């Protein structure tokens, strides 16, 4: 098969390109988030704290915990649909967290959360003790294998729709009440764009026409 000159190849559009999708929140309206004890249960009071964030408002969780107690806080509008938005290449994130008033020696673990078909998956979980002010957690280049199901070992299927959030896990020897906060939530999905059928058809027609032109030119 004869190859096209580079000058002609430049006229043919590529069928797919990279796209970035971002999900962010710095105000944390109570209508936009839903907190649940994982895998099920009660004992968490979520709310928007109007002051004390980094800066301004932030998302506050009060956990009435005993032992290991995980809360999944999900952004209701942070839904990614691969069939529409494009196949996921990787995921990056950052958010600020604060273990506000946990008892001495009680740690709270925060991580990036994905929920899919009533299952919850965590990645980049970081543990920290009380005090010390706001700390930033971040990660990049995450794929399905970096997320592990709460209470299991399965990974999400990133070819199906899923929703982003974060997790807060209290690690205590006995009953305790902890207060933690999250602010400046940001997730970026790097995806391969799904080409429109019209673009694929135009590409095929253009390539066929150029191949015919090259063949005719070489016969002349």
N, C-alpha and C positions, 0 to 999 in steps of 0.2 A: 504494500500500500504506500502510495506517495504521500509525503507529509506536506502540509500547508506552510507557506512562508509565514514567518513570525508576524509580519505586518498584517496578514489576513487573519491570523489567529486572534489578534487583538480586537478584531471586529465582532467576534463571537462572544456573547455574554456568558459568564459562568452561571450554572444552574443553581448554585447555592452559595451563600455567604454567611459570615459570622454575624450574630446579633447579640446585644446585651439587654437583659431585662432586669430592672431593679425594683425592690420592694423595701420601703423605708417608713419609719415612724419616729417622730420626736415628741409627740403630744399624748398618744396612748388614750384616746377616748374609750370609755368602757364599752361603747357600742361596737368597737372594731376588734375586740379581743375576747377570747373565750378560754378560761382556765379550767382544767380538769385534773383530778388526781389520777395517776396512771398505775395500773391499767384501769382501775375504777375505784370509787370511794368518795368520801367527803373530807373536809378539814382544811380547805383553803378559802381565803377571802381576798379576791383580787379587786383592785381599784386604780383609778388615775389619781396620783398624788399631784396637786397643782404646783407645789414648790418643792425645792430640795433636790431637783434633778441635776443634770450635767450639761446645760443649766435648765431651769424652768421645770415643767411637768415631767413626770416619769411614771412607769408602770410599777405598782407596788403589789407584792404578794405577802400575805400573812399566812404562815403555815402552822397549823396545830398538829405537830408531828410526834410520832413515836417510833424510834428506830429509823429505818430507811423509808423516806417519804418523797415521792417524785410528783411534781406538778408539770403538766404540759400546757403552756400558754400559747394559743394559736391565733395568728392574725387572720380574721375572717375573710379578708379581701386579698390575702397573699397566696392566691391560687395560680399554679403554673400548669398549663395544658400543652404537653409536647406536640400533640397532633395539630395544634394551631400555632403555637409559639415557636416550635422547632425542637428537634432532638437536643437533649442536654449534653453539652461537652464537659462543663465543670461548674462548680458553685463556689462563690466566695462570700464571706460575711464578716461583719464586725458589729459589736454592740458593747455598751458600757454596763457594768453590773456593780452592785454594792450589797454586801452582807451587813445590814444596818445594825441589828441589835441581837444577834444570836448569842446564846450563852457561851461562856468561856469554853473553848475546846470543841464547839459544835461547828462543823463545816457545812457550807452550802455549795453544791456543784451546779454550774450553769453550762449549757451547751446548745448548739443549734439543733432544732427539731424539725422533722418532716412527719406529717400525718398523711396516711393513704389507706383508704378502705378500712377505717377504724383501727388501724395499726399505727404505732408511734415509733419513730426511729431517731436516734441521737448521734451526733458527731461532735468531735472536738470538745469534750466535756472537761471543764477546768474546776478544780476545787479551791475554795478560799475560806479563811476564818473571818470572824467578825471584825469590824473596824477597818481603818485604813483608807476610807474614801472610795471614790469611783475608780474602777479598773477596766481596761479595755481588753476584750477577748476578740480574736480575729483568726481567720483561716482562709486558705485559698486552694484552688485546684481540687476541691472535693468531688468525688464521684460516688456512685451507689455503694461501693464497697466500704466507704468511710462511715456510713450510717448503719447502726446496729439496732435491732428492735429492742424496746424496753422489755426486760425479762426474758429475752431470747437471743438468738444469734442470726436471725434472718436479715436480709437487706431489702430496701425498697426497690421497686421496678420503676425507674425513672422514665420509662416510655409511656407510663400511665399518669393521669393527673395527680397532683399532690399539693399540699398546702404547707407553708412555712410557719414557724414559730420559734420558741425557745423552751428550754427545760430548766427547772429549779428543783434540786434534790437536797433535802435536809438529811444529814448523816449524824444521828444521835444515838446514844446508848439507851435512852429512855424518853418519856414524854417531854416535849419542849415546844415552845412557841418561837418561831423565827420570823423576822421581817427582812425582806430583800427587795431590791429594785433593779430595773433594767431601763436603759435610756439609749437614744441614738441608734436604733435598730436599723441595720442595712444588710440586705442580701442582694447579690448580683448573680444572675444566671447567664453563663456564656453558652449560646446555642447556635446550631447550624440552621439557618433559615430554610423553611420549606418552600421550594420554588412553586410559583403558580403554574397551572397547566398551560396557560397561554404563553408563558415565558419558555417552557420546555418545547412547545410546538414551534415557537419562533426560532429558537436555537437550532432545532433540527432542520427547519427549512433553510435557515441561513447557511448552516454547514453544508447541506446538500448542494445548494446553489453555488457556493464557493468552490466545492470540489469539482462540480461540472465546469465552472469557468476555468479552473486550472487545467483540467483535461483538454478543453477546447483550445486554450492558449498554447499548450504543448503540441497539439496536432497541427496548428497553423504555422 
